[in-house]
């Protein structure tokens, strides 16, 4: 469970930060190779959607932490 929460938090933070990082988002080789994709990715709404997915991952990690704290597993 700890690994799952840490992985979700790491992915969530990375996905939230990536669209607003010029070194990653604007200089991305995939976007530089396909100009049409670069134009779409430069749109603020697309950056917001990607950041929203990162926030969703953080929310799920938080729910895992809070939801599992009081539950005892029966075997």
Buried (B, 14 or more C-beta within 10 A) or exposed (E): EEEEBEEBBEBBBEBBEBBEEEEEBEEBEEBEEEEEEBEEBEEEEBBEEBBEBBEBBBEBBBEBBEEEEEEEEEE
